[in-house]
Amino acid sequence: MNFLRVFSIALLVFNTMIMAQQTVIRAARMLDVESGKVIAPAVIVVEGDRIVAVNPEKEPGDAGVIEL
C-alpha cells in the first residue's frame, strides 16, 4: 500500500472523529491492561479527546463509527 493511500485513510478516520460529537470504535477484541483479560467484542465511545464509555449497554445513535 503506497504512502498516499495510507495517508488518505488516516485523514478520513481523523476527519470522522472530529466531525462527530462522539465516535464509536468497534473492534473484535481489546486487552484490559489492569486485569490482563481480553474482552471480545469491544466497543469504545470517545467524545472529543476522552474515552467516555467502554462496552456501553446502548451505543449513541448519532455518533460516527470506526470499524477496526
Backbone as ProteinMPNN parsed JSONL, in Angstrom:
{"seq_chain_A": "MNFLRVFSIALLVFNTMIMAQQTVIRAARMLDVESGKVIAPAVIVVEGDRIVAVNPEKEPGDAGVIEL", "coords_chain_A": {"N_chain_A": [[0.857, -1.168, 0.0], [0.662, 2.138, -0.912], [2.155, 5.246, 0.254], [0.489, 7.531, -0.076], [-2.081, 6.45, -0.177], [-2.318, 5.298, 2.405], [-2.044, 7.622, 3.946], [-4.351, 9.002, 3.111], [-6.406, 7.347, 4.099], [-5.902, 7.53, 6.865], [-6.38, 10.267, 7.214], [-9.104, 10.387, 6.61], [-10.212, 8.853, 8.717], [-9.429, 10.439, 10.914], [-10.794, 12.807, 10.308], [-13.441, 11.918, 10.503], [-13.594, 11.467, 13.244], [-13.337, 14.06, 14.255], [-15.525, 15.438, 13.165], [-17.823, 14.23, 14.231], [-19.73, 14.451, 17.231], [-19.513, 12.454, 19.076], [-17.62, 9.456, 18.892], [-17.782, 6.116, 17.967], [-15.889, 3.31, 18.451], [-15.383, 0.223, 17.175], [-14.221, -3.029, 17.791], [-12.86, -6.328, 17.287], [-11.767, -7.397, 19.563], [-10.282, -6.404, 22.734], [-7.65, -5.528, 25.011], [-7.777, -5.551, 28.456], [-5.782, -3.861, 30.372], [-5.424, -3.622, 33.088], [-6.621, -5.87, 34.323], [-5.63, -7.863, 32.753], [-7.148, -9.328, 31.024], [-8.685, -10.417, 27.969], [-11.134, -8.778, 26.178], [-14.013, -9.431, 24.368], [-16.671, -8.893, 22.139], [-15.357, -5.556, 21.526], [-16.287, -2.264, 22.355], [-15.815, 1.128, 22.178], [-16.513, 4.347, 23.298], [-15.841, 7.557, 22.301], [-15.483, 10.937, 23.137], [-14.666, 13.95, 21.913], [-11.46, 14.277, 23.007], [-11.507, 12.283, 24.857], [-12.171, 9.126, 26.407], [-15.35, 8.042, 26.985], [-17.0, 5.905, 27.502], [-16.895, 2.359, 27.851], [-17.748, -0.542, 26.255], [-20.649, 0.087, 26.342], [-24.132, -0.323, 27.337], [-25.94, 0.635, 25.455], [-25.259, 2.016, 22.34], [-24.422, 5.374, 21.312], [-26.682, 6.912, 19.1], [-26.185, 8.923, 17.217], [-23.521, 9.025, 16.709], [-20.271, 9.023, 15.098], [-18.842, 6.192, 13.436], [-16.221, 3.888, 13.72], [-14.952, 1.066, 12.344], [-12.837, -1.429, 13.326]], "CA_chain_A": [[0.0, 0.0, 0.0], [1.559, 3.282, -1.0], [2.062, 6.264, 1.296], [-0.654, 8.401, -0.302], [-3.295, 5.726, 0.204], [-2.326, 5.209, 3.863], [-2.294, 8.971, 4.441], [-5.749, 9.318, 2.836], [-7.234, 6.595, 5.049], [-5.699, 8.147, 8.179], [-7.054, 11.558, 7.192], [-10.532, 10.104, 6.654], [-10.533, 8.441, 10.091], [-9.268, 11.625, 11.764], [-11.887, 13.716, 9.976], [-14.654, 11.329, 11.071], [-13.557, 11.671, 14.685], [-13.523, 15.479, 14.551], [-16.837, 15.885, 12.733], [-18.857, 13.69, 15.099], [-19.593, 14.795, 18.638], [-19.0, 11.24, 19.685], [-17.164, 8.441, 17.951], [-17.826, 4.744, 18.464], [-14.847, 2.462, 17.868], [-15.716, -1.197, 17.369], [-13.112, -3.944, 17.492], [-13.15, -7.725, 17.6], [-11.366, -7.623, 20.959], [-9.335, -5.45, 23.309], [-6.988, -6.008, 26.212], [-7.907, -4.774, 29.687], [-4.417, -3.949, 30.886], [-5.437, -3.742, 34.547], [-6.939, -7.241, 34.719], [-4.918, -8.792, 31.888], [-8.118, -10.137, 30.286], [-9.091, -9.987, 26.638], [-12.573, -8.559, 26.126], [-14.49, -9.55, 22.99], [-16.194, -7.812, 21.292], [-15.033, -4.324, 22.232], [-16.876, -1.03, 21.861], [-15.313, 2.267, 22.937], [-17.146, 5.607, 22.905], [-14.921, 8.673, 22.505], [-16.051, 12.272, 22.96], [-13.502, 14.845, 21.854], [-10.214, 13.514, 23.195], [-11.694, 11.477, 26.063], [-12.999, 7.922, 26.379], [-16.465, 8.26, 27.905], [-17.648, 4.637, 27.83], [-16.336, 1.123, 27.3], [-18.822, -1.545, 26.145], [-21.909, 0.571, 26.917], [-25.305, -1.135, 27.017], [-26.525, 1.171, 24.234], [-24.355, 2.942, 21.657], [-25.068, 6.612, 20.884], [-27.198, 6.768, 17.743], [-25.704, 9.96, 16.296], [-22.051, 9.018, 16.732], [-19.519, 8.469, 13.983], [-18.436, 4.827, 13.752], [-14.993, 3.37, 13.113], [-14.853, -0.393, 12.475], [-11.443, -1.887, 13.238]], "C_chain_A": [[0.905, 1.234, 0.0], [1.241, 4.336, 0.055], [0.817, 7.126, 1.136], [-1.961, 7.728, 0.109], [-3.408, 5.625, 1.725], [-2.647, 6.569, 4.469], [-3.76, 9.347, 4.247], [-6.686, 8.612, 3.805], [-7.117, 7.198, 6.448], [-6.427, 9.481, 8.27], [-8.568, 11.373, 7.283], [-10.969, 9.715, 8.066], [-10.475, 9.638, 11.026], [-10.42, 12.596, 11.543], [-13.204, 13.215, 10.56], [-14.716, 11.587, 12.57], [-13.826, 13.123, 15.046], [-14.956, 15.904, 14.266], [-17.948, 15.402, 13.662], [-18.63, 14.151, 16.528], [-19.015, 13.614, 19.395], [-18.592, 10.279, 18.583], [-17.215, 7.092, 18.644], [-16.762, 3.956, 17.719], [-15.2, 1.024, 18.21], [-14.527, -2.049, 16.963], [-13.525, -5.364, 17.866], [-12.824, -8.033, 19.059], [-10.438, -6.51, 21.42], [-8.768, -6.064, 24.578], [-7.249, -5.048, 27.353], [-6.571, -4.906, 30.407], [-4.375, -4.061, 32.405], [-5.691, -5.174, 34.996], [-6.156, -8.279, 33.917], [-5.843, -9.67, 31.058], [-8.39, -9.527, 28.92], [-10.615, -9.912, 26.628], [-13.006, -8.602, 24.662], [-16.001, -9.605, 22.987], [-15.961, -6.553, 22.127], [-15.683, -3.134, 21.545], [-16.399, 0.092, 22.775], [-15.992, 3.518, 22.395], [-16.21, 6.736, 23.296], [-15.673, 9.974, 22.249], [-14.902, 13.266, 23.033], [-12.237, 14.032, 21.947], [-10.287, 12.608, 24.427], [-12.54, 10.239, 25.791], [-14.093, 8.123, 27.415], [-17.192, 6.972, 28.271], [-16.911, 3.483, 27.164], [-17.424, 0.066, 27.392], [-20.118, -1.066, 26.801], [-23.062, -0.343, 26.524], [-25.934, -0.688, 25.706], [-25.546, 2.183, 23.632], [-25.105, 4.221, 21.288], [-25.462, 6.52, 19.407], [-26.623, 7.763, 16.743], [-24.188, 10.019, 16.211], [-21.476, 8.542, 15.405], [-19.008, 7.1, 14.387], [-17.166, 4.484, 12.997], [-14.95, 1.871, 13.407], [-13.389, -0.78, 12.327], [-11.389, -3.331, 12.825]], "O_chain_A": [[1.81, 1.345, 0.827], [0.175, 4.308, 0.67], [0.151, 7.424, 2.128], [-2.843, 8.371, 0.678], [-4.486, 5.845, 2.277], [-3.44, 6.657, 5.407], [-4.357, 9.953, 5.136], [-7.653, 9.207, 4.281], [-8.123, 7.359, 7.14], [-7.027, 9.789, 9.299], [-9.239, 12.14, 7.973], [-11.99, 10.2, 8.553], [-11.375, 9.831, 11.843], [-10.959, 13.147, 12.503], [-13.999, 14.011, 11.06], [-15.783, 11.892, 13.104], [-14.482, 13.391, 16.052], [-15.543, 16.654, 15.046], [-18.931, 16.118, 13.855], [-17.492, 14.235, 16.99], [-18.138, 13.768, 20.246], [-19.149, 10.292, 17.485], [-16.747, 6.945, 19.773], [-16.743, 3.94, 16.488], [-15.302, 0.655, 19.38], [-13.905, -1.82, 15.925], [-14.436, -5.564, 18.67], [-13.509, -8.824, 19.707], [-9.88, -5.77, 20.61], [-9.336, -6.999, 25.142], [-6.973, -3.854, 27.234], [-6.272, -5.952, 30.984], [-3.388, -4.547, 32.957], [-5.056, -5.65, 35.937], [-6.028, -9.429, 34.336], [-5.396, -10.645, 30.453], [-8.337, -8.312, 28.731], [-11.299, -10.858, 27.019], [-12.443, -7.903, 23.819], [-16.569, -10.333, 23.801], [-16.331, -6.502, 23.3], [-15.641, -3.004, 20.322], [-16.556, 0.02, 23.994], [-16.044, 3.729, 21.183], [-15.827, 6.868, 24.458], [-16.406, 10.097, 21.267], [-14.249, 13.41, 24.067], [-11.958, 13.199, 21.085], [-9.258, 12.214, 24.975], [-13.51, 10.297, 25.035], [-13.804, 8.349, 28.59], [-17.931, 6.946, 29.256], [-16.377, 3.616, 26.063], [-17.959, -0.195, 28.47], [-20.635, -1.721, 27.705], [-22.995, -1.048, 25.517], [-26.408, -1.517, 24.929], [-25.067, 3.085, 24.319], [-26.297, 4.168, 20.983], [-24.663, 6.099, 18.57], [-26.578, 7.478, 15.546], [-23.637, 10.986, 15.683], [-22.101, 7.766, 14.682], [-18.761, 6.864, 15.57], [-17.041, 4.749, 11.801], [-14.915, 1.457, 14.565], [-12.77, -0.487, 11.304], [-10.303, -3.897, 12.696]]}, "name": "protein", "num_of_chains": 1, "seq": "MNFLRVFSIALLVFNTMIMAQQTVIRAARMLDVESGKVIAPAVIVVEGDRIVAVNPEKEPGDAGVIEL"}
